[in-house]
Amino acid sequence: MTENAELENTPDFNGLNSLGIAKAPADTRVVVAMSGGVDSSVVAAMLKDEGYDVVGITLQLYDHGIAVQKKGACCAGQDIHDARRVSEAINIPHYVLDYETRFQDSVMEEFADSYIRGETPIPCVRCNQEVKFKDLLETARDLDADVMATGHYVQQKLSGDHWQMFQAVDEKKDQSYFLFATTQDQLDYLRFPLGGMEKDDVRLLAEKYGLQVADKPDSQDICFVPNGDYASIIERLRPGASEPGDIVHIDGEVLGRHRGIIHYTIGQRKGLGIGGRDPLYVIKLLPNLKQVIVGPKEALGVSLLTIKELNWLGQEDIPETGLTIQVKVRSTRPPVAAVITRGTEAGMAHIELEVPEQGISPGQAAVFYLQERVMGGGWISKSA
C-alpha cells in the first residue's frame, strides 16, 4: 500500500493532515512548547490523541527557587512540574531546557533598559521573538520535527505556499497582539491548534483527557515580575536606576519631585504626589533630564507614530502612497483606523491614526490588521 493510500484511509483526508502536512499523523513529529498551563497541555493531549508523534519541551527561563514561590506565572518551577506530569499522563517524551541565560540576556535585561529609557516594554513579545520562536524553534528543527505547536490563541489559514495569521475566535483570549513579531518563515513552521476554540471548550477538553491542570488558573503577571512590582526588578538588574528628579507641568512649572522615572508610565494619574489641582496625567518621560512631564488628559492624545523593527506579513509590500489598515496600539484596546507608510530607513514605518489615541508610550507595540488578518507590527519609537 502506498503512503497516499494509507493517508486516504485516515478520517477526513483531503491531501493534508490536520496540521497541513502531507503525511499520516503517526509519521508527523510535532514539538509542543509546554508551559505547564492548561492551553499547551491540551494541545499536546489533543495531538497525541490524533495520532501524532508528539514531543513536549518546557523551558526553564529564570531562577528555580524564586519561580517555585511565584503563583500565576509561566515557565516557573511548579509549571515545569505540571508539564512533566501531563507528559507522563499522555505518554509522550518530555524535555526541560535551561534557557535561563538566554532569557535574562534577551528579555530581562532589555526590559530593564527599556524602562530606564522611559519606555513601556512588553517582555512577552520579546520572549516569543527572541527565545520561544527563535531558539526553541531551532531546537524543534534539530529534533527533526515537522512543526512546532503552541497553546497561543490565534488562527492560521494556508494561502498558496504560506500560512497567514488571523485573530482567534475567542476575542477575550486573542493573543495576536503579542505575536506580531512572528516572521513568515516562523509562521510557516508554527501551528496554533486552539485558535478556533473558545477557552471554556479547551478546559472541557482538559477534563476529557483527565489532565490535572484542567482547573489551573491562567497566568496573569509577567513571569519574572513578582506581584507586578516592576521597579524592584529593574533596581535589582540596574542598581541606581531609580534616580529622583522633577515633576514638570507641560507649561514648564515645576510641581514637585519624583522618586525615579522607572516608577511612572505614560497615562498614569494616581500616585503622582501632586494633589490640590485639576487631575493631571503623565504625558511624557524625559530620562536624560530626569523629568516626569504631566498635563491634562487632552494632552495625552496621539495621532502620529514612528515604528521601528517593522515586521510586515503582507504578501505585497506597503505601497509608496500608504495603506489604510487597522492598528492596535495596546493589547486591551480595539484596532483603530490608520494609514501606514514606509519610512526612509530599513525597518521603519509611520502611522497616522484617524482618531487620536491616549496613553501611547514608546516601547509599546503597534500591530496591524486587515479585518481579522494580522499583517505584522513594530515597536513604537516616537509619538506626536
KOLVEX-89463 format. One record per residue (C-alpha): residue number from 0; x, y, z. Coordinates in Angstrom, 2 decimals. Each point is the difference from the previous one (the first is absolute). Layout:
# residues N
NUM / X / Y / Z $
...
# end
This chain:
# residues 384
0 / 0.00 / 0.00 / 0.00 $
1 / 1.38 / 3.44 / -0.89 $
2 / 0.38 / 2.80 / 2.52 $
3 / -2.78 / 1.97 / -1.71 $
4 / -2.27 / -3.01 / 0.15 $
5 / 0.63 / -0.24 / 3.74 $
6 / -0.84 / 3.69 / 0.35 $
7 / -3.19 / -0.43 / -1.97 $
8 / -1.18 / -2.53 / 2.58 $
9 / 0.41 / 2.55 / 2.83 $
10 / -3.05 / 2.03 / 1.09 $
11 / -0.74 / 3.22 / -1.93 $
12 / 2.92 / -0.48 / -2.38 $
13 / 0.29 / 2.86 / -2.49 $
14 / 3.63 / -0.37 / -1.00 $
15 / 1.29 / 1.56 / 3.23 $
16 / -0.27 / -1.01 / 3.64 $
17 / -1.56 / 2.32 / 2.60 $
18 / 3.30 / 1.89 / 0.27 $
19 / 0.18 / 0.63 / -3.72 $
20 / 2.71 / -2.58 / -0.76 $
21 / -0.18 / -2.77 / -2.61 $
22 / 0.84 / -2.75 / 2.44 $
23 / -1.91 / -2.39 / 2.19 $
24 / -0.19 / 1.38 / 3.57 $
25 / 2.14 / -2.87 / 1.30 $
26 / 2.76 / 1.06 / -2.39 $
27 / -0.26 / 3.67 / 0.97 $
28 / 2.18 / 1.13 / 2.89 $
29 / -1.30 / 2.96 / 1.96 $
30 / 1.93 / 1.82 / 2.71 $
31 / -2.46 / 1.60 / 2.43 $
32 / 1.22 / 2.95 / 2.06 $
33 / -1.45 / -0.93 / 3.39 $
34 / -0.20 / 2.79 / 2.58 $
35 / -1.75 / -2.16 / 2.60 $
36 / -3.30 / 1.79 / -0.50 $
37 / -3.30 / -1.41 / -1.22 $
38 / 0.30 / 1.33 / -3.58 $
39 / 3.29 / -1.56 / -1.06 $
40 / -0.87 / -3.16 / 1.95 $
41 / -3.22 / -0.39 / -2.00 $
42 / 1.93 / 0.56 / -3.25 $
43 / 2.37 / -2.84 / 0.90 $
44 / -2.82 / -2.32 / 1.07 $
45 / -2.15 / 0.81 / -3.03 $
46 / 2.81 / -0.62 / -2.50 $
47 / 1.00 / -3.21 / 1.78 $
48 / -3.64 / -1.13 / -0.15 $
49 / -0.01 / 0.69 / -3.77 $
50 / 2.97 / -2.34 / -0.39 $
51 / 2.86 / 2.46 / -0.48 $
52 / 3.56 / -0.66 / 1.15 $
53 / 0.01 / 2.59 / 2.79 $
54 / 3.03 / 1.23 / 1.95 $
55 / -0.50 / 2.44 / 2.88 $
56 / 2.58 / 2.66 / 0.85 $
57 / -0.11 / 2.37 / 2.96 $
58 / 2.38 / 2.89 / 0.51 $
59 / 1.50 / 0.94 / 3.34 $
60 / 0.28 / 3.75 / -0.45 $
61 / 0.97 / 1.37 / 3.39 $
62 / 1.16 / -0.94 / 3.48 $
63 / -1.62 / -3.19 / 1.23 $
64 / -0.14 / 1.01 / 3.66 $
65 / -1.81 / 3.26 / -0.72 $
66 / -2.20 / -1.64 / -2.60 $
67 / -1.40 / -2.66 / 2.35 $
68 / -1.37 / 2.72 / 2.27 $
69 / -1.58 / 2.02 / -2.79 $
70 / -3.64 / -0.85 / -0.72 $
71 / -1.74 / 0.74 / -3.28 $
72 / 3.14 / 0.15 / -2.14 $
73 / 1.20 / -2.07 / -2.94 $
74 / 3.24 / -1.93 / -0.28 $
75 / 0.41 / -0.10 / 3.79 $
76 / 0.99 / -2.94 / 2.22 $
77 / -3.55 / -1.20 / 0.67 $
78 / -0.85 / 0.40 / -3.68 $
79 / 2.95 / -2.17 / -1.03 $
80 / -1.27 / -2.64 / 2.42 $
81 / -3.54 / 0.28 / -1.44 $
82 / 1.26 / -0.35 / -3.58 $
83 / 1.95 / -3.09 / 0.98 $
84 / -3.07 / -1.56 / 1.66 $
85 / -2.17 / 0.68 / -3.06 $
86 / 2.62 / -1.54 / -2.28 $
87 / 0.12 / -3.12 / 2.14 $
88 / -3.80 / -0.21 / 0.04 $
89 / -0.31 / 0.12 / -3.80 $
90 / 3.15 / -2.07 / -0.53 $
91 / 2.22 / 2.33 / -1.99 $
92 / 3.72 / 0.77 / 0.44 $
93 / 0.65 / 3.24 / 1.85 $
94 / 3.13 / 2.10 / 0.26 $
95 / 0.87 / 3.02 / 2.13 $
96 / 2.49 / 2.39 / -1.57 $
97 / 1.94 / 2.53 / 2.06 $
98 / -0.41 / 3.29 / -1.87 $
99 / 0.55 / 2.16 / 3.07 $
100 / 3.07 / 1.82 / -1.36 $
101 / -1.61 / 0.64 / -3.39 $
102 / -3.19 / 1.23 / 1.68 $
103 / 1.88 / 2.41 / 2.28 $
104 / 2.12 / 1.36 / -2.86 $
105 / -2.79 / 0.30 / -2.58 $
106 / -3.01 / 0.87 / 2.14 $
107 / 0.73 / 1.08 / 3.56 $
108 / 2.97 / 2.25 / -0.77 $
109 / -1.87 / 1.65 / -2.88 $
110 / -3.04 / 0.44 / 2.28 $
111 / 2.09 / 1.91 / 2.55 $
112 / 1.79 / 2.13 / -2.60 $
113 / -3.30 / 0.87 / -1.68 $
114 / -1.50 / 1.33 / 3.23 $
115 / 3.14 / 2.05 / 0.65 $
116 / -0.44 / 1.55 / -3.47 $
117 / -3.49 / 1.11 / 1.05 $
118 / -1.77 / -2.66 / -2.06 $
119 / -2.72 / -2.51 / 0.88 $
120 / 1.30 / -3.38 / -1.20 $
121 / -1.93 / -3.20 / -0.74 $
122 / 2.33 / -2.83 / 1.06 $
123 / -2.41 / -2.75 / -1.08 $
124 / 0.46 / 1.10 / -3.63 $
125 / 3.79 / 0.01 / 0.39 $
126 / -0.17 / -3.46 / 1.53 $
127 / -1.92 / -1.33 / -3.01 $
128 / 2.27 / 1.90 / -2.39 $
129 / 3.40 / -0.83 / 1.49 $
130 / -0.47 / -3.25 / 1.92 $
131 / -3.10 / -2.09 / -0.75 $
132 / -0.31 / 0.64 / -3.74 $
133 / 3.72 / 0.24 / -0.59 $
134 / 2.11 / -2.25 / 2.24 $
135 / -2.75 / -2.49 / 0.85 $
136 / -1.11 / -0.16 / -3.60 $
137 / 3.54 / -0.86 / -1.06 $
138 / 0.05 / -2.73 / 2.64 $
139 / -3.20 / -1.40 / -1.50 $
140 / 1.64 / -0.10 / -3.42 $
141 / 3.02 / -1.76 / 1.52 $
142 / -2.40 / -2.66 / 1.28 $
143 / -1.22 / -0.52 / -3.59 $
144 / -3.45 / 1.30 / 0.90 $
145 / -2.27 / 0.81 / -2.93 $
146 / -1.61 / 2.85 / 1.97 $
147 / -0.04 / 1.61 / 3.43 $
148 / -3.35 / 0.53 / 1.70 $
149 / -0.92 / 2.38 / 2.82 $
150 / -3.07 / 0.84 / 2.08 $
151 / -0.30 / 3.57 / -1.29 $
152 / -3.43 / 1.22 / -1.03 $
153 / 0.40 / 1.05 / -3.64 $
154 / -1.30 / -1.54 / -3.21 $
155 / 1.89 / -1.00 / -3.15 $
156 / -1.10 / -0.42 / -3.58 $
157 / 2.05 / -1.39 / -2.88 $
158 / 0.30 / 2.30 / -3.01 $
159 / 2.06 / -1.48 / -2.80 $
160 / 3.26 / -1.20 / 1.51 $
161 / -0.20 / 2.14 / 3.14 $
162 / -2.06 / 0.24 / 3.17 $
163 / -1.76 / 3.19 / 1.02 $
164 / -0.85 / 1.03 / 3.58 $
165 / -3.47 / 1.04 / 1.12 $
166 / -1.59 / 1.03 / 3.27 $
167 / -1.36 / -2.77 / 2.21 $
168 / -3.67 / -0.97 / 0.09 $
169 / -0.05 / 0.76 / 3.74 $
170 / 0.45 / 3.77 / -0.01 $
171 / 0.72 / 0.12 / 3.74 $
172 / 2.92 / -2.41 / -0.40 $
173 / 1.37 / 1.25 / -3.33 $
174 / 3.81 / 0.27 / 0.20 $
175 / 0.77 / 1.33 / -3.46 $
176 / 1.25 / 3.30 / 1.47 $
177 / 2.81 / -1.88 / 1.76 $
178 / 0.98 / -1.99 / -3.10 $
179 / 0.46 / 2.89 / -2.44 $
180 / 3.77 / -0.60 / -0.22 $
181 / -0.44 / -3.54 / -1.33 $
182 / 1.76 / -0.15 / -3.37 $
183 / -1.44 / -1.70 / -3.06 $
184 / 2.55 / -2.81 / 0.25 $
185 / -0.94 / -0.59 / 3.64 $
186 / -3.71 / 0.21 / -0.77 $
187 / 0.35 / -2.69 / -2.66 $
188 / 1.57 / -2.33 / 2.59 $
189 / -2.29 / 0.79 / 2.94 $
190 / -3.47 / -1.36 / 0.72 $
191 / -2.64 / 1.44 / 2.36 $
192 / -2.68 / -2.69 / 0.44 $
193 / -2.10 / 1.98 / 2.52 $
194 / -0.63 / 3.08 / -2.14 $
195 / -3.42 / -1.20 / -1.14 $
196 / -1.17 / -0.98 / 3.51 $
197 / -1.57 / 1.74 / 2.98 $
198 / 1.92 / -0.16 / 3.27 $
199 / -2.88 / -1.75 / 1.78 $
200 / 0.12 / -2.78 / -2.60 $
201 / 3.74 / -0.35 / 0.51 $
202 / -0.55 / -0.58 / 3.72 $
203 / -2.66 / -2.58 / -0.81 $
204 / 2.52 / -1.80 / -2.19 $
205 / 2.49 / 0.07 / 2.87 $
206 / -2.60 / -1.72 / 2.18 $
207 / -0.74 / -2.51 / -2.76 $
208 / 3.69 / -0.93 / -0.20 $
209 / 0.23 / -0.19 / 3.79 $
210 / 2.67 / 2.70 / 0.25 $
211 / 0.78 / 1.15 / 3.54 $
212 / 0.39 / 3.58 / -1.25 $
213 / -3.61 / 0.22 / -1.24 $
214 / -0.92 / 2.55 / 2.71 $
215 / 3.37 / 1.74 / 0.17 $
216 / -0.39 / 3.82 / -0.15 $
217 / 1.42 / 1.88 / -2.97 $
218 / 3.27 / 1.86 / 0.56 $
219 / -0.60 / 3.72 / 0.50 $
220 / 3.26 / 1.71 / 0.85 $
221 / 3.29 / 0.24 / -1.86 $
222 / 1.70 / -3.21 / 1.10 $
223 / 3.11 / 1.55 / 1.53 $
224 / -1.79 / 2.95 / 1.69 $
225 / -1.40 / -1.06 / 3.41 $
226 / -3.27 / 1.75 / 0.87 $
227 / 0.36 / 2.44 / -2.88 $
228 / 2.84 / 1.88 / 1.72 $
229 / 1.98 / 0.99 / -3.10 $
230 / 2.18 / 2.56 / 1.79 $
231 / 1.52 / -2.50 / 2.44 $
232 / 1.09 / -2.23 / -2.91 $
233 / 1.52 / 2.94 / -1.87 $
234 / 1.85 / 1.18 / 3.11 $
235 / 1.39 / -3.50 / 0.50 $
236 / 1.15 / -0.24 / -3.62 $
237 / 1.15 / 3.62 / -0.22 $
238 / 1.06 / 1.27 / 3.46 $
239 / -0.36 / 3.77 / 0.24 $
240 / -2.57 / 0.20 / -2.79 $
241 / -2.60 / 1.62 / 2.24 $
242 / 1.37 / 3.55 / 0.09 $
243 / -2.32 / 2.79 / 1.21 $
244 / -0.83 / 3.07 / -2.06 $
245 / -2.61 / 2.67 / -0.68 $
246 / -3.67 / -0.38 / -0.86 $
247 / -0.61 / 2.74 / -2.57 $
248 / -3.28 / 1.29 / -1.43 $
249 / -0.11 / 0.29 / -3.80 $
250 / -0.09 / 3.78 / 0.48 $
251 / 3.44 / -0.19 / 1.68 $
252 / -1.00 / 0.33 / 3.66 $
253 / 1.83 / -2.32 / 2.41 $
254 / -2.68 / -1.65 / 2.13 $
255 / 2.02 / -2.34 / 2.17 $
256 / 2.52 / -2.81 / 0.15 $
257 / -0.21 / -3.60 / -1.14 $
258 / 1.89 / -3.07 / 1.23 $
259 / 1.23 / -1.24 / -3.39 $
260 / -1.61 / -0.15 / -3.44 $
261 / -0.06 / -3.80 / 0.11 $
262 / -2.96 / 0.37 / 2.39 $
263 / -2.13 / 1.82 / -2.61 $
264 / -1.74 / -0.81 / -3.28 $
265 / -1.68 / 2.13 / -2.67 $
266 / -3.65 / 0.62 / 0.91 $
267 / 0.51 / -0.57 / 3.73 $
268 / -2.16 / 2.15 / 2.25 $
269 / 0.22 / -1.44 / 3.50 $
270 / 3.05 / 0.05 / 2.24 $
271 / 1.49 / 3.23 / -1.36 $
272 / 0.07 / 1.70 / 3.39 $
273 / -1.06 / 3.40 / -1.35 $
274 / -3.55 / 0.41 / 1.32 $
275 / -1.99 / 3.20 / 0.29 $
276 / -0.46 / 0.61 / -3.74 $
277 / -2.17 / -1.20 / -2.85 $
278 / 0.77 / -3.64 / -0.94 $
279 / 3.41 / -0.33 / -1.65 $
280 / 1.43 / -2.87 / -2.01 $
281 / 3.49 / -1.08 / -0.96 $
282 / 0.43 / 1.34 / -3.55 $
283 / 3.67 / -0.71 / -0.66 $
284 / 3.11 / -1.39 / 1.69 $
285 / 3.35 / 1.73 / -0.59 $
286 / 2.68 / -2.31 / 1.43 $
287 / 2.92 / 2.19 / -1.08 $
288 / -1.42 / 2.89 / 2.05 $
289 / -1.43 / -2.30 / 2.69 $
290 / -3.36 / 1.69 / -0.52 $
291 / -3.57 / -1.32 / 0.13 $
292 / -2.17 / 2.29 / -2.15 $
293 / -3.65 / 0.26 / 1.03 $
294 / -3.05 / 1.74 / -1.43 $
295 / -3.77 / -0.22 / -0.54 $
296 / -1.62 / -3.07 / -1.50 $
297 / -0.46 / 1.60 / -3.42 $
298 / 3.79 / 0.33 / -0.31 $
299 / 0.25 / -3.81 / -0.15 $
300 / -1.51 / -0.14 / -3.49 $
301 / 2.38 / -1.42 / -2.64 $
302 / -0.62 / -0.39 / -3.73 $
303 / 3.48 / -0.39 / -1.54 $
304 / 2.25 / -2.96 / 0.77 $
305 / 3.44 / -1.04 / -1.18 $
306 / 0.62 / -3.76 / -0.04 $
307 / 3.31 / -1.85 / 0.12 $
308 / 0.81 / -3.68 / -0.62 $
309 / -2.95 / -0.31 / -2.37 $
310 / -1.09 / -3.58 / -0.66 $
311 / -2.29 / 0.00 / -3.04 $
312 / -1.97 / -3.17 / -0.75 $
313 / -1.83 / 1.24 / -3.07 $
314 / 0.60 / -1.85 / -3.27 $
315 / 0.41 / 3.38 / -1.70 $
316 / 2.13 / 2.82 / 1.34 $
317 / -1.46 / 3.21 / 1.43 $
318 / -0.68 / 2.33 / -2.97 $
319 / 1.89 / 3.31 / -0.15 $
320 / -3.28 / 1.87 / 0.35 $
321 / -0.79 / -1.85 / 3.21 $
322 / -2.50 / -2.67 / 0.99 $
323 / -3.21 / 0.37 / 1.99 $
324 / -0.04 / -2.57 / 2.79 $
325 / -1.10 / -0.46 / 3.61 $
326 / 2.58 / 0.44 / 2.77 $
327 / -0.06 / -1.30 / 3.54 $
328 / 2.22 / 2.10 / 2.26 $
329 / -0.75 / -1.80 / 3.27 $
330 / -0.98 / -3.61 / 0.63 $
331 / -3.19 / 1.06 / 1.81 $
332 / -1.12 / 2.51 / -2.65 $
333 / -1.92 / -0.82 / -3.19 $
334 / 1.66 / 0.65 / -3.37 $
335 / -0.51 / 3.50 / -1.43 $
336 / 0.15 / 1.32 / -3.56 $
337 / 3.38 / 1.29 / -1.17 $
338 / 2.28 / 0.46 / -3.00 $
339 / 3.45 / -1.62 / -0.06 $
340 / 2.88 / 1.20 / -2.17 $
341 / 3.58 / -1.23 / -0.27 $
342 / 2.74 / 2.04 / 1.63 $
343 / 3.27 / 1.02 / -1.60 $
344 / 2.03 / -2.41 / 2.13 $
345 / -0.18 / -3.79 / -0.04 $
346 / -2.57 / -1.38 / 2.42 $
347 / -1.65 / 3.39 / 0.53 $
348 / -3.61 / 0.98 / -0.65 $
349 / -2.29 / 2.91 / 0.75 $
350 / -3.55 / -0.34 / 1.26 $
351 / -2.69 / 2.68 / -0.12 $
352 / -3.01 / -0.85 / 2.15 $
353 / -3.40 / 1.14 / -1.24 $
354 / -1.01 / 0.87 / 3.57 $
355 / 2.63 / 0.87 / 2.66 $
356 / 0.63 / -2.64 / 2.65 $
357 / 0.96 / 0.65 / 3.62 $
358 / 2.63 / -1.62 / 2.18 $
359 / 2.37 / -1.05 / -2.81 $
360 / 3.59 / -0.48 / 1.11 $
361 / 3.26 / -0.74 / -1.80 $
362 / 0.91 / -3.64 / 0.54 $
363 / -3.54 / -1.21 / -0.58 $
364 / -1.02 / -1.89 / -3.12 $
365 / -2.08 / 1.13 / -2.95 $
366 / -1.62 / -3.02 / -1.64 $
367 / -1.59 / 0.18 / -3.44 $
368 / -3.19 / -1.69 / -1.21 $
369 / -2.00 / -0.26 / -3.19 $
370 / -3.36 / -1.05 / 1.41 $
371 / 0.94 / -3.06 / 2.10 $
372 / 3.29 / -0.76 / -1.74 $
373 / 3.22 / 0.94 / 1.81 $
374 / 2.26 / 1.95 / -2.35 $
375 / 2.91 / 0.35 / 2.41 $
376 / 1.10 / 2.84 / 2.23 $
377 / 2.89 / 1.86 / 1.55 $
378 / 1.24 / 1.79 / 3.09 $
379 / -1.10 / 3.58 / 0.65 $
380 / 3.10 / 2.18 / 0.15 $
381 / -1.58 / 3.47 / -0.16 $
382 / -3.45 / 1.52 / 0.28 $
383 / -1.41 / 3.48 / -0.67 $
# end
